[in-house]
Amino acid sequence: MFDPHLAKGQRKAAVLAIIICVFIWGFSFISIKVAVVVFPPMTLGATRFAMALVLLFTMYRVSLKKTGEVSLPNKKDLPLLICSGLMGITFYFFGENNGVALVTASEASIIVAAIPVLTVIADWLFSKIAANSKRTQLGWRHWLGAVVSMAGVVLVAGVSLSLSGSIKGYLYMGGAALCWVIYGLLTRPLFEWKRSRIYVVFWQNLFGFIGFLPFAFMERAAWVKPAPYVFCHVLFLGLCCSALGYWLYAHALEVLGMSVTAVFINLIPVVTVIAGFFVLGDRLAVLQLAGAALVIGGVYLTVLPKRNGVQNND
């Protein structure tokens, strides 16, 4: 039986979770900028997710004691956990880390901003294939919100429409965006099967970490001992951005659905630009402020509840 009061409370909690997640991930680019000078890209990924696993394992063990669940994943979940972990963690960061090295940060952010649009398209196509009426409730606000927020990111990035990077860089970034969409599609069935968030996030992080190891091993010639302040940035990336960030995103994904949650990703460049203004002393242009307003407006369009009281979930 549908409980509108409970659903409203769950929805508010999920929106708060994804907003906190966005702020954490928005600040992560400052720490990545510091850490990647010392850590090779995939070594950085392996290190931060190794740290994340320490916290997630502790949370998982506490959860097991409360619920009495079996500690190992069952055979039905295993393919989805492995594939979603590789797609949403290993391959996503492989594409993003290599892409950012070949194109400007602004161009990279615009390509990542396509994730909500790609998510809405993938969600709509998957709904048609699955013929599941619960998944076909994608109204015009989902589509418009995704497009408006993407337009806002273009203004926030403050770049022209001319291409300045390499084709390979654009392909890397496009691949990263596609991996994130696939990650959402693979994670959704796990929540439909009533798997707990900590269960899903722990095993995804574990398999994602394992996927980093071959790439990190190939970078071993560049390994050096980090300075204490660099280690603190990596610690923030591991505990806050990887462990807490993915857990919060999974919370929002479970309650709000793919299309709504994905649009919030476009708030990340807004947070990064504002953080750069306060932390790094970067200048803010009028167009960037207008872009931030567009992004926020696009997110609001997507998350706005329906007037008839029907839950706006995908």
Summary of the structure (lengths in Angstrom):
residues: 314
radius of gyration: 19.1
end to end distance: 17.9
largest distance: 60.6
contacts: 1101
relative contact order: 0.21
helix: 79%
strand: 0%
